[in-house]
Amino acid sequence: MNETGRGAGWNLRERTRALIEHPRFDRAILVVIAVNSVTLGLEASPAVFARFGAALSLLDRVALFIFVVELILRFYVHRGRFFQDPWRVFDFIVVGVALLPASGAFSVLRALRALRVLRAVSLVPAMREVVGALFIALPGMASVLGLMALILYVSAVMATKLFGAIAPEFFGSLGVSLFSLFQVMTMEGWPDIARRVMAQSPHAWLFFVVYLLVATFMVLNLFIAVVVNAMQTRFTESLKTGEEAHTRQILDEIRALRRELETRDFGKGA
């Protein structure tokens, strides 16, 4: 009886595994994520929410129910191995946040429901590869960010001493200078800042041009180069792994065919 029960449980688990690992299952979850993302966006519109708030809330609860059932099925199949996959842990956290009470001091958690849209990343292999490449690039990105921070700090100290009295609204203190130079680095409105300073210091353009060349065109491009190199490395490794798996599959088929031929020859000889 016990063996029969274990066999029935094993069959049920295998059927559940076949269900959740089927491509159609992932596509169905992606459709639910897409619909839920639309409803979350519509809830952000006061006019739409005032008119269709009840329907939108119902759709949101239905989507959350589907996500919970999906995670329960995955936990039933993988059991202790469920938390060994970072993507499953990410899905568990995102869905778990939505189950917490969103009233009183926890009302801010309602905004975190939008994180459910990010579950599409864990279901789309190409997106997972991109995120994996970004994690590989983190050490190199940290070095570039450190270099960028040094350049920003040194430039802010210089700008405060050079232009603090001329344009105190932009360079009156170290903190204000850091923010202004960060804005200049993004190339957002920097001509207005430069002209405000150049009105009393005509040679100030030299500082801004050198800073832009170093901080924006050199360091930011170096940052992009690190990310691109990491992504290229990641995709090359994935392609090599796929080719090796395909080669192993072909070799296994050849061995199976050889064993079958040897069995037939032995039967004829007997």
Secondary structure as GFF3:
##gff-version 3
##sequence-region A 1 270
A	DSSP	alpha_helix	2	20	.	.	.	ID=ss1
A	DSSP	alpha_helix	23	43	.	.	.	ID=ss2
A	DSSP	alpha_helix	46	78	.	.	.	ID=ss3
A	DSSP	three_ten_helix	79	84	.	.	.	ID=ss4
A	DSSP	alpha_helix	86	99	.	.	.	ID=ss5
A	DSSP	three_ten_helix	104	118	.	.	.	ID=ss6
A	DSSP	alpha_helix	119	123	.	.	.	ID=ss7
A	DSSP	alpha_helix	125	163	.	.	.	ID=ss8
A	DSSP	alpha_helix	168	171	.	.	.	ID=ss9
A	DSSP	alpha_helix	174	185	.	.	.	ID=ss10
A	DSSP	alpha_helix	190	198	.	.	.	ID=ss11
A	DSSP	three_ten_helix	202	204	.	.	.	ID=ss12
A	DSSP	alpha_helix	205	211	.	.	.	ID=ss13
A	DSSP	pi_helix	212	220	.	.	.	ID=ss14
A	DSSP	alpha_helix	221	269	.	.	.	ID=ss15
###
